[in-house]
């Protein structure tokens, strides 16, 4: 349980301003604070991947963000 607590502290220090993050009964969860959009994952690694992907998606669709070059 100590590992879960330390990982929660670490995640919250990185994502705490954007996402609310918890781990209950072994299920890692986060929701985007502005919209309440939720993410659930069976592992910490999976939740991290989901958060990175969601954050990158939000940056891409933000007005005024630079366009990505396609190859």
VEXZAMAR-311000 format. One line per 4 residues: for each residue x, y, z of N, C-alpha, C, O. Coordinates in Angstrom, 2 decimals. Each point is the difference from the previous one (the first is absolute). Layout:
# residues N
X Y Z X Y Z X Y Z X Y Z; ...
# end
This chain:
# residues 71
0.82 -1.20 0.00 -0.82 1.20 0.00 0.86 1.26 0.00 -0.40 1.04 -0.52; 1.58 -1.15 1.10 0.90 1.16 0.03 0.40 0.41 -1.42 0.11 1.19 -0.29; 0.11 -2.18 -0.58 0.34 0.31 -1.39 -1.12 0.77 -0.68 0.26 0.94 -0.75; -1.49 -1.34 1.01 -1.15 0.69 -0.60 -0.02 1.44 0.46 -0.19 0.91 -0.82
0.37 -0.68 2.10 -0.01 1.37 0.53 1.11 0.85 -0.60 -0.22 1.15 -0.37; 1.42 -1.71 0.28 1.10 0.79 -0.55 -0.21 0.28 -1.49 0.34 1.08 -0.48; -0.91 -2.04 -0.25 -0.30 0.23 -1.41 -1.11 1.03 -0.18 0.04 0.80 -0.93; -1.03 -0.82 1.83 -1.05 1.02 -0.06 0.58 1.39 0.21 -0.36 0.94 -0.71
1.23 -0.81 1.68 0.65 1.29 0.26 0.77 0.45 -1.23 -0.06 1.17 -0.38; 0.79 -2.09 -0.23 0.79 0.33 -1.19 -0.90 0.44 -1.15 0.26 1.02 -0.64; -1.31 -1.79 0.36 -0.91 0.36 -1.09 -0.68 1.34 0.25 -0.13 0.82 -0.91; -0.31 -0.61 2.15 -0.67 1.26 0.32 0.93 1.19 -0.12 -0.43 1.10 -0.34
1.71 -1.31 0.61 0.94 1.11 -0.14 0.20 0.38 -1.47 0.31 1.14 -0.32; -0.49 -2.11 -0.57 0.15 0.26 -1.43 -1.31 0.48 -0.62 -0.01 0.99 -0.72; -1.09 -1.68 1.01 -1.27 0.22 -0.69 -1.07 0.66 0.86 -1.10 0.25 -0.49; 1.40 0.04 1.74 -1.01 0.46 0.95 -0.79 1.23 -0.39 -1.15 0.14 0.42
1.72 0.74 -1.20 -0.73 1.19 -0.42 -1.01 -0.26 -1.09 -0.90 0.81 -0.23; 1.04 -1.95 -0.45 -0.88 -0.31 -1.12 -0.94 -1.17 0.26 -1.13 -0.02 -0.47; 1.62 -0.96 1.23 -0.75 -1.23 0.24 -0.11 -0.28 1.50 0.91 0.32 0.76; -2.03 -0.90 -0.36 -0.14 -0.51 1.36 0.28 -1.50 -0.09 -0.63 -0.69 -0.80
1.56 0.19 1.59 0.49 -1.37 -0.13 -0.20 -0.77 1.30 0.28 0.52 1.08; -0.76 -1.77 -1.21 -0.18 -0.87 1.15 0.36 -1.43 -0.36 0.15 -0.35 -1.18; 0.00 -0.47 2.21 0.14 -1.45 -0.18 -0.82 -0.66 1.10 0.35 0.06 1.17; -1.45 -0.68 -1.58 -0.88 -0.67 0.95 -0.17 -1.46 -0.41 -0.34 -0.31 -1.14
0.59 -0.57 2.10 -0.13 -1.44 -0.24 0.79 -0.46 -1.22 -0.46 -0.87 -0.75; 1.63 1.44 0.55 0.87 -0.41 -1.08 -0.32 0.59 -1.36 0.66 -0.33 -0.99; -1.66 1.18 0.91 -0.37 0.64 -1.27 0.49 1.44 0.04 -0.38 0.77 0.88; 1.21 -0.41 -1.83 0.52 1.35 -0.13 -0.99 0.82 -0.79 -0.45 -0.42 -1.06
0.11 1.60 1.57 -0.99 0.85 -0.66 0.47 1.45 -0.03 0.74 0.45 0.87; -1.19 0.24 -1.88 0.27 1.43 -0.12 -1.17 0.62 -0.73 -0.64 -0.63 -0.84; 0.38 1.88 1.16 -0.96 0.73 -0.83 0.54 1.39 -0.26 0.63 0.63 0.85; -0.89 -0.20 -2.08 0.45 1.31 -0.43 -0.87 1.03 0.70 -1.22 -0.01 -0.17
1.81 0.88 0.95 -0.74 0.91 0.88 -0.95 0.92 -0.77 -1.10 0.26 0.47; 1.50 0.24 -1.61 -0.84 0.97 -0.72 -1.28 -0.59 -0.56 -1.02 0.68 -0.05; 1.07 -1.96 -0.36 -1.18 -0.60 -0.64 -0.58 -1.17 0.76 -1.14 -0.40 -0.26; 1.88 -0.15 1.19 -0.46 -1.18 0.74 0.17 -1.29 -0.78 -0.48 -1.05 0.43
1.16 1.11 -1.57 0.25 -1.21 -0.78 0.85 -0.97 0.83 1.03 0.39 0.56; -1.47 -1.66 -0.47 0.65 -0.97 0.88 0.84 -1.01 -0.76 -0.27 -0.34 -1.15; 1.30 -0.14 1.85 0.87 -1.04 -0.52 0.21 -1.04 1.11 0.29 0.37 1.14; -0.44 -1.62 -1.46 0.25 -1.09 0.95 1.01 -0.95 -0.61 -0.06 -0.29 -1.20
0.98 -0.20 2.02 1.02 -0.91 -0.49 0.31 -1.05 1.07 -0.03 0.30 1.19; 0.33 -1.52 -1.61 0.33 -1.06 0.97 1.39 0.13 0.60 0.30 -0.60 1.02; 0.57 1.40 -1.67 1.37 0.15 0.49 0.43 1.47 -0.04 -0.56 0.82 -0.73; 1.54 -0.52 1.53 0.58 1.35 0.01 0.60 0.33 -1.36 -0.19 1.11 -0.51
0.88 -2.04 -0.07 0.63 0.22 -1.32 -1.05 0.37 -1.05 0.22 0.91 -0.80; -1.33 -1.61 0.82 -1.07 0.28 -0.97 -0.61 1.38 0.23 -0.28 0.72 -0.96; 0.08 -0.34 2.21 -0.55 1.33 0.28 0.96 1.09 -0.46 -0.43 0.99 -0.59; 1.71 -1.17 0.84 0.98 0.99 -0.47 -0.07 0.16 -1.51 0.03 1.12 -0.51
-0.12 -2.25 -0.21 -0.10 0.04 -1.45 -1.25 0.75 -0.45 0.04 0.80 -0.93; -1.15 -1.06 1.61 -1.26 0.66 -0.34 0.07 1.50 0.26 -0.49 0.79 -0.80; 1.10 -0.40 1.91 0.12 1.42 0.32 0.88 0.72 -1.02 -0.35 1.10 -0.45; 1.47 -1.70 0.10 0.88 0.63 -1.01 -0.73 0.15 -1.33 0.06 1.05 -0.64
-0.75 -2.10 0.23 -0.71 0.04 -1.28 -1.11 1.06 0.03 -0.17 0.74 -0.97; -0.58 -0.68 2.06 -1.07 0.98 0.11 0.55 1.42 0.00 -0.53 0.88 -0.67; 1.60 -0.65 1.42 0.60 1.32 0.06 0.50 0.44 -1.38 -0.23 1.14 -0.42; 0.90 -2.04 -0.28 0.49 0.33 -1.35 -1.16 0.32 -0.93 0.09 0.91 -0.82
-1.18 -1.65 0.93 -1.18 0.24 -0.83 -0.57 1.38 0.30 -0.37 0.73 -0.92; 0.29 -0.37 2.16 -0.55 1.30 0.38 0.88 1.14 -0.50 -0.52 1.04 -0.40; 1.82 -1.21 0.41 0.91 1.02 -0.52 -0.21 0.18 -1.50 0.00 1.13 -0.50; -0.18 -2.23 -0.21 -0.17 0.06 -1.45 -1.27 0.72 -0.41 -0.03 0.65 -1.05
-1.02 -0.75 1.86 -1.27 0.61 -0.40 -0.22 1.38 0.60 -1.01 0.65 -0.27; 1.95 -0.21 1.09 -0.12 1.31 0.63 0.14 1.10 -1.05 0.91 -0.05 -0.82; -1.80 1.03 0.84 0.10 1.11 -0.96 1.36 0.69 0.12 0.50 0.25 1.10; 0.09 0.05 -2.25 1.28 0.68 -0.02 1.19 -0.91 0.13 1.14 0.47 -0.02
-1.38 -1.78 0.16 1.14 -0.89 0.11 0.64 -0.18 -1.37 -0.69 0.05 -1.02; 1.99 -0.25 0.99 0.67 -0.15 -1.29 -0.45 -1.28 -0.70 -0.29 -1.01 0.64; 0.23 1.09 -1.95 -0.40 -1.18 -0.77 1.17 -0.96 -0.06 1.16 0.40 -0.05; -1.49 -1.69 0.06 1.04 -1.01 -0.13 0.27 -0.25 -1.46 -0.91 0.02 -0.83
2.17 -0.26 0.52 0.35 -0.30 -1.38 -0.23 -1.49 -0.26 0.33 -0.83 0.84; -0.89 0.52 -1.97 -0.18 -1.40 -0.35 1.09 -0.41 -0.97 0.51 0.80 -0.77; -0.16 -2.07 0.84 1.06 -0.49 -0.88 -0.56 -0.99 -0.99 0.74 -0.53 -0.83
# end
